Amino acid sequence: MHTPRVLSAALGLGVLLGGCQGADAEALIRLPVPAPPPIDRAQPVLWVSLAAHLGAAPLLLQGAGAPLQLADAQGVRVRAERLQFRWQEQPLAKPLEIRRAVVGPLASFERAEQVALAWRRQGVEAEVAHPRDWEVWAPPGATPPPGVAVRLVQQRLVQHLVPQLQLAAGWRRLTGPIQITAPQGLRFEGGVFAGPFRLQADAYGSWTLVEQVPMERYLQGVVPHEIGAGSPAAALAAQAVLARTWALRNQHRFAVDGYHLCADTQCQVYADPRQAGTVVRQAIRTTSGRVLASQGAPIHAVYHASNGGVSADEDEAWPLPELSYLEPALDLRTPAPQGLSVPITSPAELMQLLALRAGVVGASHPLFRWRRQLSQAALREGLGARAAGLGAPLKPVVLERGPSGRVVKLAIAGPSGQVVLERDAIRRTYRQLPSTLFVLAPAGGGTWTVQGGGFGHGAGLSQAGAIDLAGRGWSLEQILKRYYPGARLVPIKDL
């Protein structure tokens, strides 16, 4: 039996490339893909990718108790319990020239979006893409925003990947988008999803399996996997509001590929909605259709596992404009010890916070306090090719901290130069670090001890904090007000 496989974007383009440039080819920035429909706020439905970059391996889809029903764009109709797909290279009727200016890879969608916005302010049609890492694409020759490095991508495409469906008489070529309905659900990745579904081409030459899922059902697949199904009711309700708000605000995240959101940690983790128990479903129902808003729009409803005792400013995680509802603050239930306040301006003050546990909200999280070692090998491995030419030994140096004490700029310095990592790029480079709330100390032999607190970027709601406060009797409204001061809880339809 074939299982679903993911095709890397590089391979997806590789099977399409051939020849050199020619005048007979049509020139594009990317492969054309229809944008997903805007979300209807009266009855919001999300297009969520269950699997992206498909095409390198066969794909098997299986119904859960009833046959699946397929219809392609040319009227081919099939009804079967199992649908087995493969992809083959087929010549294009006319070659395509892909020419674009590219910024990236970038550490996060938030960083990519800010680059795209800066380009758009200059009148350039820039868009965010995710072929493997986050990138920004713009027309070739476009003047980049100040301080932004650009590379030129030029490709001649003479083939494309075409889906085929296995039938009793052999393989049948299909034309996308391919619509699939599942009367009793689709078995996929260990779960069952209700659909309906689409198989559709993306901007890289590969394919995506998309579920069209109503917002409230989507939340059943998100809330228990993001905060834990055993959390207190008010914490579950807060997570439901935030997940709904985040989805609404981020509906453009994968517009370049023709859907709204993904199902993994680049978005919100979305899995089998059937796993949502009674308490989770009740939390979703009690908050039905409500989101957090500021100035008439959904807020940037970011959240994380543990803030380590202090919330971050949005600018400590991403290069975002000022958001009044994301402010640095100590997350304590008792008065702060003498000498400890925000902004945290020195390593000594941060060490005072890291020594604190009693009275700190969310202190029971397993990564509330942590310690890591960065060896010379680890420092070099994290940088990869960027370590070449720096010499040895390497030394991590904190260049700048934000108001919560988090590291905003970290240099990895050697005798012959340095690489400077900023904000979200720090944890992307050194994934063994749970957060950027840390201090460094030499441990001998070129090794460095990293002592820190919290798990995640630290901005917005601390899930550990919400669980703690809900367990102490705090309401949904009190929890949201604590972590997003000034934001209002409103119906989606009022936005």
C-alpha positions, 0 to 999 in steps of 0.5 A, spaced: 500 500 500 502 506 498 502 512 503 502 519 502 508 522 501 511 530 500 515 532 494 520 538 496 519 544 492 526 544 489 524 537 486 517 539 484 521 545 479 526 540 477 522 536 473 519 542 470 525 545 467 529 544 461 532 547 455 535 554 455 531 561 454 527 562 448 523 567 445 517 563 444 516 562 451 511 566 455 514 570 461 511 569 468 513 571 475 510 564 477 505 559 475 498 561 475 494 559 480 487 562 482 486 565 489 482 562 494 475 565 495 474 570 500 472 568 507 464 569 508 464 572 515 457 570 515 458 563 514 466 562 514 469 556 510 477 555 510 481 552 505 486 548 509 492 544 506 492 537 508 498 535 504 502 540 500 508 539 494 505 532 492 507 529 486 514 525 487 510 519 490 503 516 489 497 518 493 492 514 496 485 516 499 481 512 502 473 513 504 471 512 511 465 507 511 463 509 504 465 510 497 469 517 495 466 521 489 471 524 484 469 529 479 475 533 475 475 539 471 473 536 464 467 532 467 471 525 469 467 522 474 469 516 479 466 513 485 470 508 489 472 506 496 480 508 494 483 513 489 490 511 487 493 517 484 500 518 481 503 524 477 507 524 470 510 529 466 507 532 460 509 537 455 507 544 456 503 546 449 508 552 450 514 553 454 514 558 460 519 563 462 519 564 470 523 570 472 522 573 478 526 577 484 527 573 490 528 575 497 529 569 502 529 564 505 526 568 511 525 565 518 517 566 518 511 568 514 511 575 519 518 577 516 516 575 509 510 579 509 513 585 512 518 585 506 512 584 501 509 590 504 515 594 504 516 592 496 508 594 495 509 601 498 514 602 493 509 600 488 512 593 486 507 587 486 510 583 491 507 576 494 509 571 499 511 564 497 513 558 501 516 553 496 520 550 502 522 556 506 518 563 506 520 567 500 518 574 497 517 574 490 517 580 485 518 582 478 525 581 475 528 588 476 524 591 481 528 595 486 528 592 493 527 595 499 533 598 503 537 593 506 534 587 503 538 582 498 535 580 492 537 574 487 534 573 480 531 566 479 530 564 471 527 558 469 524 555 462 519 550 464 517 545 458 513 540 462 508 540 468 506 534 472 499 531 471 495 527 475 493 520 473 487 516 477 488 508 477 482 505 474 480 497 472 482 499 465 488 502 467 491 509 468 486 515 467 489 522 466 485 528 470 485 535 469 485 539 476 482 542 480 479 535 482 473 535 487 472 529 492 467 528 496 467 523 502 459 522 505 462 518 511 469 522 511 476 521 508 481 517 512 488 521 512 494 521 516 491 517 521 485 521 522 478 522 518 476 528 515 469 530 513 471 535 507 469 536 501 476 536 498 480 539 492 486 536 489 489 542 485 496 545 482 500 550 486 505 555 484 511 551 484 509 545 479 507 540 485 500 539 487 496 540 494 490 536 497 485 541 500 480 541 505 474 546 505 472 546 512 467 550 516 471 555 521 467 552 527 469 544 525 476 547 523 477 549 531 475 542 533 481 540 530 485 545 532 484 547 539 485 540 543 492 540 539 494 547 540 493 547 548 491 540 550 484 537 551 485 537 558 485 544 559 480 548 564 474 550 560 476 558 560 483 556 557 480 552 552 475 558 550 480 563 550 484 558 545 478 557 541 477 565 540 484 566 538 485 560 533 478 563 530 481 570 530 488 568 527 485 564 522 481 570 520 487 574 520 491 570 516 487 567 511 492 570 505 498 566 508 498 561 502 494 565 497 500 564 492 498 557 492 490 557 492 488 556 499 488 559 506 492 555 511 496 549 512 495 544 517 502 544 521 506 549 525 507 554 520 500 555 521 496 552 527 496 545 528 490 542 525 488 534 526 482 530 526 476 534 528 473 528 531 478 528 537 475 534 540 471 531 546 465 534 550 469 540 553 472 542 547 466 542 543 463 546 549 468 551 549 468 552 541 460 553 542 460 558 547 465 562 543 461 561 537 463 566 531 467 571 536 474 574 535 478 579 538 479 585 534 482 592 535 481 598 530 475 594 527 480 588 524 482 582 527 488 582 532 494 579 530 492 573 535 499 570 536 500 565 542 505 560 545 506 555 550 510 559 555 512 566 556 517 564 562 514 569 566 514 575 562 510 577 555 514 579 549 513 586 545 511 584 538 518 587 535 522 582 539 519 576 535 518 579 528 519 586 525 512 588 526 509 595 526 507 597 533 501 593 536 498 596 542 495 590 544 502 586 545 506 589 550 511 587 554 509 585 561 511 581 567 506 575 568 506 575 576 500 573 581 504 577 586 508 583 586 514 583 583 521 583 587 525 589 588 529 591 582 525 587 577 521 591 572 520 591 565 524 593 561 529 588 563 535 592 561 541 587 563 543 580 564 543 581 571 535 583 571 534 577 567 537 572 571 533 575 577 527 573 573 530 566 571 531 565 579 524 566 580 518 561 580 513 562 586 508 567 584 509 566 577 503 565 572 504 558 568 510 556 572 508 549 572 510 548 564 516 543 563 520 548 559 518 554 564 526 554 566 531 550 562 538 549 560 542 548 554 549 547 551 552 550 545 558 546 543 563 549 537 560 543 533 553 546 535 554 553 533 557 551 527 552 546 525 546 551 526 550 556 521 551 551 516 555 554 510 554 561 513 560 559 518 565 558 512 570 563 513 569 565 520 575 561 523 575 558 530 573 558 535 566 561 535 563 565 540 555 567 541 555 574 543 548 578 545 548 585 541 541 587 543 535 585 548 528 587 547 524 590 553 522 583 556 529 581 556 529 577 550 535 577 545 533 581 539 540 580 536 545 575 537 552 575 533 556 568 532 563 571 532 569 568 530 576 571 529 575 572 521 568 575 522 561 574 524 554 572 523 548 576 526 541 573 527 535 577 529 529 575 532 525 569 529 532 567 526 535 566 532 531 560 534 530 558 527 538 557 526 538 554 533 532 550 534 535 547 540 533 553 544 526 553 546 526 561 547 530 567 546 529 569 553 536 567 555 543 569 558 549 566 556 555 564 560 562 560 558 562 553 560 570 551 558 572 548 552 569 553 547 562 550 550 557 555 552 551 554 557 545 557 555 540 558 561 533 561 559 525 560 560 519 559 556 517 556 550 516 560 544 516 567 541 513 570 548 508 575 545 500 574 546 497 569 550 501 564 554 498 557 554 501 555 560 499 562 563 492 561 561 491 554 564 494 556 570 489 562 571 483 558 568 485 553 574 484 559 579 477 561 577 479 567 571 474 567 566 475 568 558 474 575 558 479 576 564 484 572 561 484 575 554 484 582 557 491 580 561 494 578 554 491 583 549 490 589 553 485 594 549 483 588 544 475 587 544 471 581 543 466 581 538 462 577 533 466 576 526 460 579 522 461 586 526 468 586 523 
